[in-house]
Amino acid sequence: MREQRAVVTGATSGIGEAIARSLAAAGMTVVMVGRSGQRLDDARERILAAVPDANLHLERADLSLLGEVRELAGRLSRDPLPDIVVSNAAVVAELDDITPEGIQRTLATNHLAPYLLLRLLIGPVGSRPARFVVVGASPRGLTRVPVDLADLNYQTGHGLGPLPSFRPFAAYGRTKNMNAMFVYALARRLDGTRITVNGAHPGIIKGTGLGRDSRGALKLFGAALSLFTPGPDAGADTPVWLATSPEVDGATGRFFVNRKQVPTAPHTTDVHRCDRLWNESARLVGLPPEL
Ligand SMILES: NC(=O)c1ccc[n+]([C@@H]2O[C@H](COP(=O)([O-])OP(=O)(O)OC[C@H]3O[C@@H](n4cnc5c(N)ncnc54)[C@H](OP(=O)(O)O)[C@@H]3O)[C@@H](O)[C@H]2O)c1
């Protein structure tokens, strides 16, 4: 049997690196995607120190740039095709951090990149079985930050709260709700194929890079939380289980926390809202709405 091939985005630190290490330890070829060649090399060294026979390939791509996502999809679409794609990369960027393509960086990296990458891989994967896993965030915590479908790119920034240090985090939260909405919308469109797509909250995890630019009250809050939270290996558990376990064979369009299926907020499951997000995302990445 051919060795399984897994792609992990954001594999240069935190939960993504732990996911890559775990999949490599299970004997898979792992394609590690990151934006910095140096950070990819460093992560590969750390994984090889733990799993000496790990079969690792490095793919450099800045996922905040749609052009680089398209090129990455092109490279991943050659044989051998991926059996598993874990979309894990994410960032908490300032609201005025706009990419050269004119998109706010949190939206581009956390939602438009997985939207574009997974959509572009569907055709090449074709009739083969494959599992897509999208790493989201806490459904409970995200109930209060519904996606503003009229302001995806945070041009008004309405509804992100009054505290300047929390506003980028609220914007990040909206993109994490988009992850769940995308999972549901994509699963519906993949009905009848052998590709499954599910979402996972990794848990509140310390020792990752996500909060590195946080400031003010948010920084204090993060430091206090990290006293009680587990590290990246715990965060990798549910995504890896979704990517590999026979227990979830055929499961699709679901969201999981601690290996249990959980509901997400009604504003993420509303089919009309999911379709609006799908169509607007298609317009932003330059794809037709239909698969
Ligand atoms: N930690 C938590 O408590 C927590 C809670 C809920 C959900 N999550 C989710 O877990 C996932 C992993 O987060 P983490 O906590 O492990 O944070 P992290 O250590 O900062 O990992 C994020 C990864 O994404 C990569 N990345 C960011 N921007 C990128 C870009 N433009 N192009 C390519 N790669 C990019 C980072 O690369 P660099 O190494 O170059 O920065 C890093 O490898 C995220 O989806 C996050 O939303 C985490």
The ligand as a Gaussian input file, in Angstrom:
#p B3LYP/6-31G(d) Opt

LIG

0 1
 N       -3.243000      28.047000      21.080000
 C       -4.529000      28.035000      21.387000
 O       -4.920000      28.144000      22.563000
 C       -5.560000      27.884000      20.304000
 C       -6.923000      27.912000      20.677000
 C       -7.887000      27.764000      19.689000
 C       -7.510000      27.559000      18.375000
 N       -6.186000      27.543000      18.033000
 C       -5.859000      27.322000      16.627000
 O       -4.788000      26.412000      16.515000
 C       -4.087000      26.672000      15.290000
 C       -2.597000      26.732000      15.565000
 O       -2.330000      27.831000      16.407000
 P       -1.143000      27.833000      17.489000
 O       -1.742000      28.199000      18.786000
 O       -0.338000      26.599000      17.372000
 O       -0.321000      29.138000      17.009000
 P        1.126000      29.304000      16.358000
 O        2.159000      28.611000      17.171000
 O        1.293000      30.769000      16.127000
 O        0.978000      28.555000      14.978000
 C        0.447000      29.188000      13.843000
 C        1.165000      28.639000      12.639000
 O        0.631000      29.305000      11.476000
 C        1.717000      29.795000      10.723000
 N        1.361000      30.973000       9.940000
 C        0.888000      32.154000      10.373000
 N        0.743000      32.992000       9.341000
 C        1.139000      32.318000       8.234000
 C        1.248000      32.651000       6.867000
 N        0.927000      33.873000       6.419000
 N        1.691000      31.732000       5.998000
 C        2.050000      30.493000       6.436000
 N        1.982000      30.114000       7.722000
 C        1.531000      31.030000       8.601000
 C        2.768000      30.156000      11.751000
 O        4.020000      30.317000      11.111000
 P        5.249000      31.107000      11.783000
 O        6.009000      30.054000      12.521000
 O        5.989000      31.648000      10.605000
 O        4.659000      32.159000      12.668000
 C        2.673000      28.942000      12.660000
 O        3.356000      27.843000      12.100000
 C       -4.672000      27.959000      14.733000
 O       -5.605000      27.658000      13.713000
 C       -5.380000      28.573000      15.922000
 O       -6.450000      29.416000      15.519000
 C       -5.201000      27.700000      18.961000

